[in-house]
Amino acid sequence: MEKILVTGGAGYIGSHTVVELYNAGYEVVIIDDFSNSDPKILTQIEKITAKRPELVQLDLCNEAAVQAFAADHRDITGIIHFAAFKAVGESVQQPLKYYRNNLFSLVNILNAFNHHIKLVFSSSCTVYGQPTELPVTEAAPVQSAESPYGNTKQISEEILRDSCAVNPLLKVITLRYFNPVGAHSSALIGELPIGVPQNLVPFITQSAIGKRGQITVFGDDYRTPDGSAIRDYIHVVDLAKAHVAALKKLDSEMASNYEIFNIGTGKGSSVLEIIHAFENSTGQKLNYVIGPRREGDVEQVYGDVSKAARELGWKAALGVDEMMRSAWKWEKYLKANPF
């Protein structure tokens, strides 16, 4: 049984991926510092899978601690690297916080695991900036980042590409994914932002349940059908399964030891469309207002995901209505079972 390290494994995408790794027969060890997650998530994972992951709590920016961990876990054969700060708006206000955390952690992992290893990297469609053509393909030129967060993903990709060029023992797949939303069908795990949510859907669900006030739609003057920004929203369970597919691809013949895949639905939805989809699929009316554009946001981005279908054998299966229903089910679970 292969042992996979999941950094940030108690986080939103990480916890769902841990569940899918168990479903696929892997053994899991998690590194998390709980800066943006809750230790109780491990209990929730155990409720779903009847397995409790090994947990090591450490700061991946601590080079000595990462080296010591690697020395004690030489049986790890693969890494899925999620651990990173991810709030676009916050990154604009606190760029050094993002550059330190998101880059140092990756460099420390690569230095510590310099033997034969396969790695799946959590990247983002933000590396495309505002694409000149849509849907955006993996071959599209990387644009100037619209935020420090996006720039850390661009730099991380460069670090991985350059590392693969000189280390044939390192095999990497970078997943550039779009906007993950929704929750596990059990409603035992889902998005758990600390403080005020920076992303649309958890703010919607928290507003609907009475935890937050009015929802602000940041801009209605974009060059889109309804004026609000467009994103490619993907169900987090579909996204988690893409990481398992990427691990399996790393075990097969690859064109090179560094490959990139878009992970999304291939369809764009506007902010206002998501709001209306939530209302229609849950029966909950939302209180929202139009506000000014938010610094760091791009107008619209959605991906061409045909390469992932062709080479990973992966395709998103869950639609926007299921995303909204599962997110709402999770929010109601949290109200009845507060963390």
C-alpha positions in Angstrom: 0.0 0.0 0.0 1.5 3.3 -1.1 1.9 6.1 1.5 1.0 9.6 0.3 1.9 12.8 2.1 -0.9 15.4 1.9 0.3 18.8 3.0 -2.6 20.9 4.2 -4.6 17.7 4.5 -7.0 19.1 7.1 -8.0 21.9 4.8 -11.0 22.1 2.5 -9.6 20.5 -0.7 -7.1 18.5 1.3 -9.6 16.7 3.5 -11.8 15.7 0.5 -8.7 14.4 -1.3 -7.7 12.4 1.8 -11.1 10.7 1.6 -10.7 9.9 -2.1 -7.2 8.6 -1.5 -8.6 6.1 1.1 -11.3 5.2 -1.3 -8.6 4.4 -3.9 -6.6 2.2 -1.5 -3.8 4.6 -0.4 -2.3 5.1 3.0 -2.2 8.8 4.1 -0.1 11.0 6.3 -1.1 14.6 6.8 1.1 17.7 7.5 -0.9 20.7 8.7 -0.2 23.6 11.0 -4.0 24.4 11.3 -3.5 28.1 10.4 -6.6 27.8 8.3 -8.2 24.5 9.3 -9.4 22.6 12.4 -8.0 19.4 13.9 -11.6 18.1 14.3 -11.6 17.5 10.5 -9.5 14.4 11.2 -12.4 13.0 13.2 -14.8 13.8 10.4 -12.5 12.0 7.9 -12.5 9.0 10.2 -16.3 9.0 10.3 -16.5 8.9 6.5 -13.7 6.4 5.9 -13.3 4.4 9.2 -9.6 5.4 8.9 -7.7 8.1 10.8 -4.8 9.6 9.0 -1.4 10.0 10.7 -1.0 13.6 11.5 2.2 15.6 11.9 1.6 19.2 13.0 4.4 21.5 11.8 5.2 24.7 9.9 6.5 23.8 6.4 8.4 27.0 6.4 10.6 25.5 9.2 13.3 23.9 7.1 14.8 21.8 9.9 11.4 20.4 10.9 10.6 19.4 7.3 14.0 17.7 7.0 13.4 15.8 10.2 10.0 14.7 9.0 11.4 13.5 5.7 14.1 11.5 7.5 11.4 9.8 9.6 9.1 9.0 6.6 11.3 7.6 3.9 8.4 5.2 3.0 6.4 8.1 1.5 6.2 7.5 -2.3 4.1 10.5 -3.3 3.2 14.0 -2.2 0.1 16.1 -2.8 1.0 19.7 -1.9 -1.9 21.9 -0.9 -0.5 23.9 2.0 -0.6 27.5 1.0 -2.4 30.7 1.8 -5.1 31.4 -0.8 -7.1 34.6 -0.2 -6.6 36.8 -3.2 -7.7 40.0 -1.5 -5.6 39.4 1.6 -2.5 38.7 -0.6 -2.9 42.1 -2.1 -2.8 43.6 1.4 -0.1 41.3 2.8 2.1 40.2 0.0 5.1 39.2 2.1 3.0 36.8 4.1 2.1 35.0 0.9 5.5 34.9 -0.6 7.1 33.5 2.5 4.5 30.9 3.2 3.7 29.7 -0.3 7.2 29.6 -1.7 9.4 28.6 1.3 7.1 25.6 2.1 7.5 24.3 -1.5 11.3 24.8 -1.5 11.7 23.0 1.8 9.6 20.0 0.6 11.7 19.7 -2.6 14.9 19.9 -0.6 13.8 17.3 2.0 12.4 14.8 -0.5 15.2 14.8 -3.1 15.0 11.1 -3.7 12.7 9.4 -6.2 9.3 11.0 -5.6 6.1 11.9 -7.4 4.4 15.2 -6.5 1.0 16.6 -7.4 1.0 20.4 -7.0 -2.0 22.5 -6.2 -1.9 25.4 -8.7 -4.6 27.7 -9.9 -6.2 29.3 -12.9 -5.0 32.6 -11.5 -1.7 31.9 -13.3 -3.5 32.8 -16.5 -4.4 36.3 -15.2 -7.0 37.6 -17.6 -6.7 35.2 -20.6 -6.8 36.7 -24.1 -8.8 33.7 -25.3 -11.4 31.5 -23.7 -11.7 28.7 -22.8 -8.1 28.9 -21.7 -5.9 25.9 -22.5 -2.7 24.7 -20.8 -0.7 26.1 -23.7 -2.0 29.6 -23.2 0.8 32.0 -22.2 0.9 32.8 -18.5 -0.1 36.4 -18.0 1.1 38.9 -15.4 -0.5 37.9 -12.1 -3.3 40.0 -10.9 -2.4 39.3 -7.2 0.5 38.2 -5.1 -1.4 34.9 -4.5 -1.5 34.3 -8.2 2.1 35.2 -8.5 3.2 32.7 -5.9 1.5 30.0 -8.0 3.3 31.2 -11.1 6.7 31.2 -9.2 5.9 27.8 -7.7 5.3 26.3 -11.1 8.6 27.7 -12.3 10.4 26.2 -9.3 8.9 22.8 -10.1 9.6 23.0 -13.8 13.3 24.0 -13.2 13.6 21.3 -10.5 12.3 18.6 -12.8 14.7 19.7 -15.5 17.7 18.8 -13.3 16.3 15.9 -11.3 15.0 13.0 -13.3 13.9 11.2 -10.1 11.3 13.9 -9.5 8.0 13.5 -11.4 5.5 16.4 -11.1 1.9 17.0 -12.2 0.7 20.6 -11.7 -3.1 20.9 -11.5 -4.3 24.3 -12.5 -7.8 24.2 -11.0 -10.6 26.6 -11.1 -13.0 27.5 -8.3 -13.7 24.6 -5.9 -17.1 24.7 -4.1 -19.5 22.3 -2.5 -19.0 19.7 0.2 -18.9 15.9 0.7 -22.3 14.2 0.2 -22.2 13.1 3.9 -22.0 16.8 5.0 -19.3 15.8 7.4 -16.6 17.8 5.7 -16.7 21.0 3.7 -15.3 24.5 3.4 -14.4 25.8 6.8 -13.0 29.4 6.5 -11.6 31.0 9.6 -13.1 34.4 10.0 -15.0 36.2 7.2 -15.0 34.0 4.1 -12.9 35.4 1.2 -14.7 33.1 -1.4 -18.2 33.5 -2.8 -20.0 30.3 -1.9 -19.1 30.0 1.8 -20.1 33.7 2.2 -23.4 32.8 0.5 -24.2 29.9 2.8 -23.1 31.8 5.9 -25.3 34.7 4.8 -28.3 32.4 4.1 -28.0 30.8 7.6 -27.8 34.2 9.3 -24.1 34.2 10.3 -23.2 36.9 7.8 -25.0 40.0 6.6 -25.6 41.2 3.1 -23.7 39.7 0.2 -21.7 42.1 -2.0 -21.4 41.3 -5.7 -18.0 42.9 -6.6 -18.9 44.7 -9.8 -21.7 44.5 -12.4 -19.9 46.4 -15.1 -17.7 43.6 -16.5 -18.0 42.7 -20.2 -20.1 39.7 -19.4 -23.8 38.9 -20.1 -25.0 40.1 -16.7 -22.0 42.3 -15.8 -20.7 40.2 -12.9 -17.4 38.3 -13.0 -17.3 34.8 -14.5 -15.5 31.7 -13.0 -15.4 28.0 -13.7 -16.8 26.5 -10.5 -16.0 22.8 -9.8 -17.3 20.5 -7.1 -14.7 19.8 -4.5 -15.3 16.0 -4.7 -14.6 16.0 -8.5 -11.5 18.1 -7.8 -10.3 15.6 -5.1 -10.7 12.7 -7.6 -8.6 14.6 -10.1 -5.7 14.4 -7.6 -6.0 10.6 -7.4 -6.1 10.4 -11.2 -2.9 12.6 -11.3 -1.1 10.2 -8.9 -2.0 7.3 -11.1 -0.8 9.2 -14.1 2.6 9.7 -12.4 3.0 5.9 -12.2 2.5 5.6 -16.0 4.5 6.7 -18.9 4.6 10.4 -19.3 5.8 12.7 -22.1 8.1 14.4 -19.6 8.6 14.4 -15.8 6.7 17.7 -15.6 3.1 18.1 -16.9 0.3 20.6 -16.4 -3.5 20.0 -16.5 -6.5 22.3 -16.2 -9.1 21.0 -13.7 -12.5 22.4 -14.0 -15.9 21.9 -15.7 -15.1 23.8 -18.8 -18.1 26.1 -18.3 -18.1 29.6 -16.8 -20.8 30.8 -14.4 -21.2 34.4 -13.3 -21.4 35.5 -9.7 -25.1 36.4 -10.2 -25.8 33.0 -11.8 -24.3 31.3 -8.8 -26.4 33.4 -6.4 -29.6 32.5 -8.4 -28.5 28.8 -8.6 -28.2 28.7 -4.8 -31.7 30.2 -4.4 -33.2 27.9 -6.9 -31.6 24.7 -5.7 -32.1 25.3 -1.9 -35.2 27.5 -1.8 -33.3 30.1 0.3 -33.6 33.7 -0.8 -30.4 35.8 -0.6 -29.9 39.4 0.4 -27.3 40.8 -1.9 -26.1 44.2 -3.2 -23.9 45.3 -6.1 -20.6 46.9 -5.0 -17.5 48.1 -6.8 -15.0 45.8 -8.4 -12.5 44.1 -6.0 -8.8 44.7 -6.5 -7.0 41.6 -7.8 -10.1 40.1 -9.5 -10.1 39.2 -13.2 -13.1 39.6 -15.4 -13.7 36.0 -16.5 -11.9 32.8 -16.7 -12.9 29.2 -17.5 -10.9 26.3 -18.8 -10.5 23.9 -21.6 -10.3 20.6 -19.7 -10.1 18.2 -22.7 -6.4 17.4 -21.9 -7.4 16.1 -18.4 -10.2 13.9 -19.9 -7.8 12.6 -22.6 -4.7 11.9 -20.5 -5.9 11.5 -16.9 -9.2 9.8 -17.7 -10.9 12.4 -15.5 -13.9 14.5 -16.0 -16.1 16.6 -13.7 -19.4 14.8 -12.9 -21.3 17.1 -10.6 -23.1 20.3 -11.7 -23.7 23.7 -10.1 -27.0 22.7 -8.5 -25.3 19.8 -6.6 -22.5 22.2 -5.6 -25.0 24.6 -4.1 -27.1 21.8 -2.4 -24.1 20.2 -0.8 -22.6 23.5 0.4 -25.9 24.3 2.0 -26.2 20.9 3.6 -22.7 21.4 5.1 -23.6 24.8 6.4 -26.7 23.4 8.1 -24.6 20.6 9.6 -22.2 23.2 11.0 -25.0 25.1 12.6 -26.2 21.9 14.4 -22.7 20.7 15.1 -20.5 23.7 15.6 -16.7 23.2 15.4 
